[in-house]
Amino acid sequence: MTSADLVVGPDGLPRCPWGTSTDDYRAYHDEEWGRPVHGDTALFERITLEAFQSGLSWLTILRKRPGFRLAFAQFDPEVVSVYGAADIDRLMGDASIVRNRRKIEATIENAKALMRLRDARGDGALDALVWSFAPEGRTARPAAMADVPAQTPESSALSKGLKREGFVFVGPTTMYAAMQACGLVDDHLAGCHAGS
């Protein structure tokens, strides 16, 4: 079964419609989105970027990703967890990222939460926590864009699990986007060349 929503690009490959509008989206769609992401640092980056995306275009975040990586020390939670007021002021003046004080502060709080989690459970604790909420048994890809949910029971449970550990700005819709991006679910449409 192939989705009617697919778009065939100039290279002849069928893609989800959002993955065809720009070269940035095409590369992200083909090479990254929906592929399994593991490791505390990599997942911390994705959770952070999804939080910054809230209310904005993902393309904005994707294009600012190099700036985010520099601003947040390659998403090293040990470094980010000790950021203070001077760092927040510095980041508020950094045009290479989205300058939103609440989201910057949330990133620092989440780095602290990750360090506490790591202290309690060891390296890989965030990875284990996030992946424990991957849905079981779902194999069919969505038939159409209208079939892709904004959130699921699993993303709500992941949100609650992260909040219990002290993470913030991790609502169920944001966490579903992270689950999609990190390959916990495969929401590439039926017939799309990318994905699992």
Disulfide bonds with the S-S distance in Angstrom:
none
